[in-house]
């Protein structure tokens, strides 16, 4: 998949460490168990994506749309989720230590049912 001028293999178990995926359309992508450590996913569309067990340590997800995404047992330690949309995101069992998150304002689309 070509994203921001770079070719990336997107799929389960993919190694995307430090990749530039800014604004990428990954709606419904299967990234189960992928290595996304340090990746830039700001403003990416990750709605309904399968991110179970992913390594998102120190990833930047500011403004990303994660509504309906499955992040069960993901490692998000130190990730930046500022203004990320998390409505109906499943974070069961995820490592959220040192995560930075500020809820989106209404101008940013919010995190409630009306933002669907």
HELIX and SHEET records of a PDB file:
HELIX    1   1 UNK A  106  UNK A  108  5                                   3    
HELIX    2   2 UNK A  113  UNK A  115  5                                   3    
SHEET    1   A 2 UNK A   2  UNK A   3  0                                        
SHEET    2   A 2 UNK A   6  UNK A   7 -1                                        
END                                                                             
